[in-house]
C-alpha cells in the first residue's frame, strides 16, 4: 500500500505539472498568433494577468520553424533542448512531454507545441517547469512512509496476534476437551457452538472420530471377552479331565482315554488359536500376496474338499454355472474364504439338502456364490453373523467344534482383497452368500 500510494502521488503531481505547463504553452501560442498571425514574443504583462503566480514557476522558449531558439525567459541561462521526438511530433501537430536536465543539474518537465498558420509551420513553443518541488514533496512523503510503515507493521502484528488469539481460543478449548477424553470414557463428546462455522465442522469431525473409537474399543472389549470365554471352555475341560485322572490310580486304558480326550481339547485350542491368528492377519491385510488368481481351478479344489466334508451327512455339494474369471489377490486366503463358506453351508444344511457353488463375471466384478438349502438365517441376525464368536445355534456349533469365527474370517479376507460379502435368502430355502471381488 505504501508503494502504491507513493506511485499514485507521483503520478498526480506530474499530472498537475503537465496541466500547468500545457495551459501556459497554449496561451503563449494563442497570444502570439492573435497579434500578427506569426509567432511573436508575448508580452510578459499579458501572461501575468492571465496566470498570476503560476507563471513564476514556469519558463518558456520560442523557436522559429527551423528550430532555432528565439526569445526565452530571463531565468533560463541557456536554450532549452529540442529532441528529435519533439520535432517529429510537432510536424504532426502533437505536443510532446518529456523530462530534461538543464546544465545546472535541474530536472525540468518540458512540453513542446507547434505553431501553424494556414496549415504551414510558423514556429515552436516550449514551456517547462522545474520538478524540484515535486521531488521535494515525494522525498517528504517517502520519509513519512518510512516512519509510518514500521509503526503500522507493529500495530498490525499486535492486532493480528490479538485477533488470532481470540479466534483460536475455541480451538484451544476443543483441544483441551479432547485431551481430557480417555479410553476409559469414550462416550464424552465435544460440544458444538451452534454457529455452523468451521469450528462446528471441526467439532463434528472430532466427535465422529470419537464415535468410531468408541465402537472399536467396544468391539475389542467384546472380542477379548469372547476369546477368553472360548479359550476357557476347552482349558477347563482339559484341566478337569487331568485332575480326575490324577485323583486315583487308574488302569492304562483309562489313562489312554483321558489322554485322547485331552488331545481333542488341545486340538480345539490349536484350531482356535490358528483362527484367531488368521483373523488378525486378514483384518490387517498382513502377509497377503497380490497376484493373478484364476478362480475356476480354485473353486474346483474347494468343491473337492466340500465333497469330503459332506460325506456321510446326506448333503449334496455341486457346482452350478461357472465362468472363467481371475482376480488380483492371495490364492491361499481366497481358498480359505470359499472353504469357510462351503463348510458353514454344509454344517447347517439338513440331510438331503444341496450346497451349490457358482462363479460369474459382471463387468469389472467377479461374483462367487455359495447357495445352500439349509435352515436359513433370520433377517434380524443377518447383520451379526459376520461378527467374531457369533453362533446362532450355540449347541450345534459346539458339537461340531466351531467357535463362530468362520464367517468373520471370510469377511476379513474379502475386505483385505478389496471385496465384500453379501447375504441373501435363497430362492426356495436356505441362504446365498456372494463374494464380490474386483476382476483382474
URRAZI-V553908 format. One line per field, one symbol per residue. ss: DSSP state (H for helix, E for strand, - for the rest). phi: phi as a letter, one per 20 degrees, with the letter a starting at -180 (. if undefined). burial: I if it has 24 or more other ideal C-beta (glycine too) atoms within 12 Angstrom, else O. A space follows every 10 residues. Layout:
ss = ???
phi = ???
burial = ???
//
This chain:
ss = -HHHHHHHHH HHHHHHHHHH HHHHHHHHHH HHHHHH---- ---HHHHHHH HHHHHHHEEE EEE-----EE EE-------- ---HHHHHHH H----EEEEE E-----EEEE EEEEEEE--E EEEEEEEEEE -HHHHHHHHH HHHHHHHHHH HHHHHHHHHH HHHHHHHHHH HHHHHHHHHH --HHH----- -------HHH HHHHHHHHHH HHHHHHHHHH HHHHHHHHHH HHHHHHHHHH HHHHHHH--- -HHHHHHHHH HHHHHHHHHH HHHHHHHHHH HHHH------ EEEEHHHHHH HHHHHHHHH- -----EEEEE EE---EEEE- HHHHHHHHHH HHHHHHH--- ---EEEEEEE EE--EEEEEE EE------HH H--------- ---HHHHHHH -----HHHHH HHHHHH---E EEEEE----- EEEEEEEEE-
phi = .fffffffff ffffffffff ffffffffff ffffecndfc fffgfffffe dmffffedbc bdcegenffd fbfffffbff fcffffffff fendecdbdc dfgemdecec ccdedcclnd fdqcccccbf egffffffff ffffffeefg ffffffffff fffffffegf ffffffffff edffbeefce fefnemdfff ffffffffff ffffffffff ffffffffff ffffffffff fffffefcfc ffffffffff ffffffgfff ffffffffff fffememeec bfceefffff fffffffffe fnemeedbde fcdfbccead ffffffgfff fffffffddf gnecdcdbbb ccmecdcddc dcdffmcfgf efedfeefme cfcffffffe nedmdfffff ffffffemcb cdccffgdbn ccecedcfff
burial = OOOOOIOOIO OOIIOOIIOI IIIIIIIIIO IIIOOOOOII OIOOOOIOOO IOOOIOIIII IIIOOOIOOI IIIOOIOOII IIOOOIOOOI OOOOIIIIII OIOOOIOIII IIIIIIOOOO OIIIIIIIII IOOIOOOIOO IOOOOOOOOO OOOOOOOOOO OOOOOOOOOI IOOIOOOIOO IOOOOIOOOI OOOOOOOOIO OIIOOIIOOI OOOOOOOOOO OOIOOIIOOI IOIIOOOIOO IOOOIOOOOO OOOOOOOIOO OIOOIOOIIO IIOOIIOIIO OIIOOOOIOO OOIIIIOIIO IIIOIIOOII OOIOIIIIIO OIOOIIIIII IOIIIIIIII IIIIIIIIIO OOIIIIIIII IOOOOIIIII IIIIOIIOOO OOOOIIIIII IIOOOOIOOO IIIIIIIIII IIIIIIIIII IIIOOIOOOI IIIIIIIIIO
//
